[in-house]
């Protein structure tokens, strides 16, 4: 199912490439995300269907119930992922927007395949989705249900239930301990430095890395990232301003050399090439560009009509990093706000979506911290085949946030939807938490292990950006499925109590209804229409 959805999704991405430019890294990221969510969504639906069959529900009715409950949860979770990824348009950078379009297409197809093709295949499979040892028990349960008797459902997942019970009845120590762990993991994020990976961060076995190193050894570290100063001489076209500009730039301690100015044939534009003393990815190079733009050059051209612009690949990467940094907080706020609104509609609550957003931010912060520690600080870099520490690629935090916030919402929605089903069914808040966590913990753990394995598989890539995404996504899923979903979520749900499900009456009336329980509508099958013979008899 996951592979089929991935093939269809990547095919559509290929068609999208005929309309817009698709980055070369997009198919790899699409494969990483598509396999992860595709397997997850199929596993959640299959698990719920198996539970229904073991409870004695007839196969077709089980499929309908599963699609109305777990299937709706998949739609909500996948919709959250798509909304978060499409939010990458706020970066205002076509490259990043194209990555968002590609990833959102793959996720949307994974959702459609999970709620359409998978139920059809389950219909063909029938009880064969169960292990042979469980089929007889399921058949006996179905016969009991057909006879109108009530069956005693065994409380499975005993180990998970005992764990959920302990957390629910020790909420303060569970919440404090898990929060401290997440905050410690997130500490390195305070030192995050955005940059751009280039040939200098590629494996030393590649020929372009070897050429890069030869140039740096022969001409200095900054030779691979020259700064191009374009001078518009204005209406006066006075070339006398060029020498003072070149001299001022050359006097900066961060500049190794400045080439003589070159004037075009029209005599209105000149080019000055400056070689920094530091590597293109170094923070000192970024400081140099900002100092030249903000201080050095304005002081020289003051009083003239000349205009100086600093360009080149290095300056462009710095500008891209600055632009993303300026918009990152707005992007995060927009994604959190939209997700909050969606979850408020689904769960008819104010505190549940608020806590969901807070918990997701904690897990993403922990993932950011691990990425900074490994790639920027170099902790354990040799374990993932990284030759040296590198800056965090400028678009990676925004891309990671979009994907991780959506994926974190997956587990949030699946657990909370089950807890809400139990709560609506008449259980107390704390019993709903225990039963909901106990019923979903096994499948969520399995899904997380699969997704982590998929993400870690991409760490073997030679591309540092793909390595960053693999490490970051795998870390976030591991943290989210263990510390957050198995400890912090049930602890906070227990602390808040029945207020979890509070929603003001006026808000309840204006919000649209999106049911994820689905049971009453399915069970209440319509009465068959009377036959023509019955109509004639009645008449």
Residue, then its C-alpha position, 0 to 999 in steps of 0.5 A: x500500500x505504502x509503495x503503491x501510494x509512493x509511486x503514484x505520488x512521485x509520478x504526480x511530482x514528476x508531472x508537476x515538474x513540467x509546470x515548476x522547477x522541482x529541486x533534485x532533492x525533492x524525490x528523496x525527501x518525498x520518498x522519505x516522507x511518503x514511505x513513513x506516512x504511508x506505512x503508518x496510515x495503513x498500519x493504523x487502519x489495519x490494526x483497528x480493523x483487526x481489533x474489530x474482527x477479534x471483537x466479533x464484528x462482521x468483516x464488511x461492517x468492520x471495514x465501514x467502522x474502521x474507515x469512519x473512525x481510524x480512517x477519519x483520524x488518518x484524514x485529519x492527521x494527513x490533512x494536518x501534515x499537508x497544511x503544515x507543509x504547504x505553509x512553506x510558501x510563507x518562506x517566499x523562496x521558490x526552492x522551498x515552496x517547490x519542496x513543500x508542493x512535492x511533499x504535500x502531494x506525496x502525503x495526500x496520495x498516501x491518505x487517499x490510498x489508505x482510505x480507498x484502496x486499503x479498505x477494498x483489499x481488506x474486503x478481499x482478504x476477509x478474516x485472513x488478516x488475522x493470525x490463524x490462532x485468532x481466527x477461531x476466536x474471532x469466528x466464535x465472537x461473531x457467532x456470539x454477537x449474531x445470537x444477540x448475546x454480550x461478549x466479554x472483551x478481554x482487556x489486551x495490551x496489559x503491559x501498556x495498560x499498566x504503564x498508562x495506569x502508572x503515568x495517569x496516577x503519577x502525573x506530576x512526576x511524569x510530566x516534570x521528568x519528561x519535560x526536563x528531558x525534552x528541554x535538555x535535548x533542546x538546549x543546543x538549538x540556542x546555538x543554531x547557525x543557519x548556512x548553506x552546504x556546498x562542495x566543502x561539506x561533501x565527502x572527501x572521496x568525491x572529486x568535486x570535494x577534492x577540487x574544492x580543497x585544492x583551491x582552498x589550499x592553494x588560494x585560501x579558504x575564501x577563494x571558493x566563495x568570492x563576493x561580487x560587488x556590482x557598482x552602478x555609477x549613476x548618471x555621472x558615470x564617474x569611475x573615480x569612486x571605484x578605487x576608494x570602494x576597492x580600497x575600503x573593502x580591501x582594508x577590511x580584515x575579513x578580506x584576503x584580496x580584491x581584484x581591480x575594478x572592471x568597467x563595462x563597455x557602456x561605462x555605467x557599471x563596474x564589477x569588483x571581486x573580493x575574496x574573503x579570508x574565511x570559508x563560504x559557510x563560516x559565520x565570519x563570512x556572513x558577518x563580513x557581508x553584513x559589515x560591508x553592506x551596513x557600514x563600509x560601503x555606505x561610508x565610501x559612497x556617501x555623497x556620490x550617486x553610485x550604488x553598490x550591491x553585493x552578490x555571488x553565490x555566497x552572498x545569495x546563500x546568506x540572504x536566503x538564510x536571513x530571509x528564512x530566519x526573519x520568517x521562521x517565527x511567523x511560519x511557526x505561528x501560522x502552522x500552529x494556529x491552523x492546526x489548533x483550529x483544525x484540532x479544535x473542530x475535530x475534538x470539540x475542545x480548547x485545551x486539547x489542541x492547545x496542549x497538542x501544539x505545546x507538546x509538538x513544539x517541545x518534541x520538535x525543539x528536541x529534534x532541532x537540538x540533536x541536529x545542531x549537536x550532531x551537525x554543527x557541534x560535530x558530536x558523533x558525526x563520524x557515526x553518520x559518515x560526516x567528515x566535518x561539522x557543517x552549518x544547518x542548511x537554511x531551509x532545513x529548520x523550516x522544512x523540518x518543522x513543517x514535516x515534524x509538526x504534521x507527523x507529530x499530529x499523526x500520533x496525537x490524533x490517533x491517541x486522542x481520537x481513541x481517548x475521546x471515543x472512550x470518554x464519549x462512550x461514558x468512561x471517566x477522563x482518567x479511565x479514558x486516558x488509560x484505555x485509549x493509551x493502552x489500546x493504541x500504544x502497541x500500534x503507535x510503537x510499531x508505526x514509530x519503529x517503522x518510520x524511524x527505520x525509514x528515516x535512518x535509512x537516508x542517513x547513509x546518503x552522501x548529501x549532508x542536507x538529506x542526512x540532516x533531514x533523516x537524523x532530525x525526523x528520526x529523532x523527532x519521531x522517536x521522542x514523540x512516540x516515547x517521551x511525549x505520547x507515552x508519558x507527557x500526553x497522558x500525564x497532562x490529560x490526567x492533570x487537567x481532568x474533565x476540563x480537557x473536553x470543555x468548549x464554550x457554548x457559543x463556540x460549539x454552535x459556530x464550529x462545523x462538526x467533523x465526527x471521528x467516532x462515526x459509530x452511531x451513523x454506521x450502526x443506525x442502518x436505514x430501514x429497507x424500503x417497502x416492496x411494491x407488494x407491501x405498498x399495494x397491500x397497504x393501499 
